[in-house]
Amino acid sequence: MIPLLHRTVPAGVDFTEASAEWDEHFKTAVLDIVREQQWRLYPQPQPAAARRRLADHLGIDPERITFTGGADAAIDDVIRHAAATRQTLHTPSPAYPGYDRAAQRHQPEHTHYDADSTTPTLSAMTRDHPATVIVTWPGNPTGTATFVPPDIHPGRRWILDATYLPLFSDTFARLIHSSHGRYDVVFSCSKTYGLAGIRLGGIIHAAPPTRTIAPPAFELDYLQLATADVITSHELRPQLHERDVDTRALQAHIIDALRAHGREVVYTAAASFTTITAPNPPTADLHAKHFPGAHLTRITTCPHNLATLSSPRTSQTPI
């Protein structure tokens, strides 16, 4: 009997995991690469071919790209560097709790700002001291509607956490086009490309890293390296685009269903979820996460939620 190794989601928590599983062709392509490796040897630190393909797609130097064990590892490295260089860390609130967890580990000076703040506001707030500013866009669970590139100022490092943007989307490419010399971009293959079980993400630096930027705390294993190789292949681009289109279409149906229930939709920039105003957690059996202090609930884009919102039983009960 093959053991099931995925994590059980605690009550009241939702990881916004993608609903579409990868087919056998994709998994076989990854595992074929892994099978051919010598498992007794340490793997290379970075997926060289994947870096070149992604760099060619984005029109940048491959040295700007560092793959990591998920976006979490990239964020942890950023905050570790902020602590080591004695920069004040600024993170949004409400937001992904991983920022606070990494700050507790590395102990930089740390402040929170309102998640709806714009980059000009944050520029003014951080102008007088060395700072690392993490901006989440699309926001989670809320944030600004658009991302305005920040100004350049000595002693300040800007990090754009783009976890909820597809890596090969036009929007992501535009962000990278304006990032050179201005801000780093964290990416993830977990949410949009359904690879949470592989833990693959990374960071695209504003410029090729210098020795002052510490290398990742932990290097990748063969499975992560092989997955990076396959996910960046040219043959897979149409399938990635199809996943993006399907997710947006499903989100649009969920938004319509939420509004039909009289709920106020306040944030839709990330296709993986829709945020509504809600003083209390939803009463229906939804895959969702509630943010009590902000009176917000993040509704995951998945077929289960659309079916629940569309069922006759839910229509007779407030969510």
Order of alpha helices (4+ residues) and beta strands (2+ residues): alpha-alpha-beta-alpha-beta-alpha-beta-alpha-beta-beta-alpha-beta-beta-alpha-alpha-beta-beta-beta-beta-alpha-alpha
